[in-house]
């Protein structure tokens, strides 16, 4: 499981920096909406949101690995999924 975590961290870091999951765009929209409506937010709320999104991506990866083992074929356009598969040699 440790190898899986290391692979996930490396691949997630690469794709998150490219905003593959649209997290940065979503945060920008939420920040601008909050500013327009004079709503304040805490740094801890933003950090919790980012951690939740990362956990969702990790859970999705685990689900995809199980689906791949059961024989489901994924399209090549899912680059994050395929990079995980290639790193794990699945």
C-alpha positions as CSV (number, residue, x, y, z in Angstrom):
1,X,0.0,0.0,0.0
2,X,2.9,2.3,0.6
3,X,4.0,2.1,-3.0
4,X,0.4,3.0,-4.0
5,X,0.5,6.1,-1.8
6,X,3.8,7.2,-3.2
7,X,2.7,6.7,-6.8
8,X,-0.5,8.6,-6.1
9,X,1.3,11.5,-4.5
10,X,3.7,11.9,-7.4
11,X,1.0,11.7,-10.1
12,X,-1.4,13.9,-8.1
13,X,1.2,16.6,-7.7
14,X,1.9,16.6,-11.4
15,X,-1.7,16.8,-12.5
16,X,-2.8,19.2,-9.7
17,X,-0.2,21.7,-10.8
18,X,-1.8,21.6,-14.3
19,X,-5.2,22.1,-12.7
20,X,-6.4,18.8,-14.2
21,X,-9.1,18.5,-11.6
22,X,-10.3,22.1,-12.0
23,X,-9.8,22.8,-8.3
24,X,-8.1,26.1,-8.8
25,X,-10.8,27.4,-11.1
26,X,-13.5,26.3,-8.7
27,X,-11.7,28.1,-5.8
28,X,-11.3,31.2,-7.9
29,X,-15.1,31.2,-8.6
30,X,-15.9,30.7,-4.9
31,X,-13.5,33.4,-3.8
32,X,-14.9,35.9,-6.2
33,X,-18.5,35.0,-5.2
34,X,-17.6,35.4,-1.5
35,X,-16.0,38.8,-2.2
36,X,-19.0,40.0,-4.1
37,X,-21.3,39.0,-1.3
38,X,-19.0,40.3,1.5
39,X,-18.5,36.8,2.9
40,X,-15.3,36.0,4.8
41,X,-13.6,32.7,4.8
42,X,-10.9,31.1,6.8
43,X,-7.7,29.6,5.6
44,X,-8.6,26.4,7.5
45,X,-11.8,26.1,5.4
46,X,-9.8,26.4,2.2
47,X,-7.2,23.9,3.4
48,X,-10.0,21.5,4.4
49,X,-11.6,21.8,1.0
50,X,-8.2,21.0,-0.7
51,X,-7.7,18.0,1.5
52,X,-11.2,16.8,0.7
53,X,-10.6,17.1,-3.0
54,X,-7.4,15.2,-2.7
55,X,-9.2,12.4,-0.8
56,X,-11.8,12.2,-3.5
57,X,-9.1,11.8,-6.2
58,X,-7.5,9.1,-4.1
59,X,-10.8,7.2,-3.6
60,X,-11.4,7.5,-7.4
61,X,-8.0,6.0,-8.1
62,X,-8.7,3.1,-5.8
63,X,-12.1,2.5,-7.5
64,X,-10.5,2.7,-10.9
65,X,-7.8,0.2,-10.0
66,X,-10.5,-2.3,-8.8
67,X,-12.5,-1.7,-12.0
68,X,-9.4,-2.3,-14.1
69,X,-8.7,-5.6,-12.4
70,X,-12.3,-6.6,-13.1
71,X,-11.8,-6.0,-16.8
72,X,-13.3,-2.6,-17.5
73,X,-11.5,-0.6,-20.2
74,X,-10.9,3.1,-19.8
75,X,-10.5,5.6,-22.6
76,X,-7.0,7.0,-23.2
77,X,-8.2,10.5,-22.6
78,X,-8.2,9.8,-18.9
79,X,-4.6,10.7,-18.6
80,X,-4.5,10.7,-14.8
81,X,-6.0,7.2,-14.6
82,X,-3.6,5.8,-17.2
83,X,-0.5,7.3,-15.7
84,X,-1.5,5.6,-12.4
85,X,-2.0,2.3,-14.2
86,X,1.4,2.7,-16.0
87,X,3.3,3.5,-12.8
88,X,1.8,0.5,-11.0
89,X,2.2,-1.7,-14.1
90,X,-1.5,-2.8,-14.1
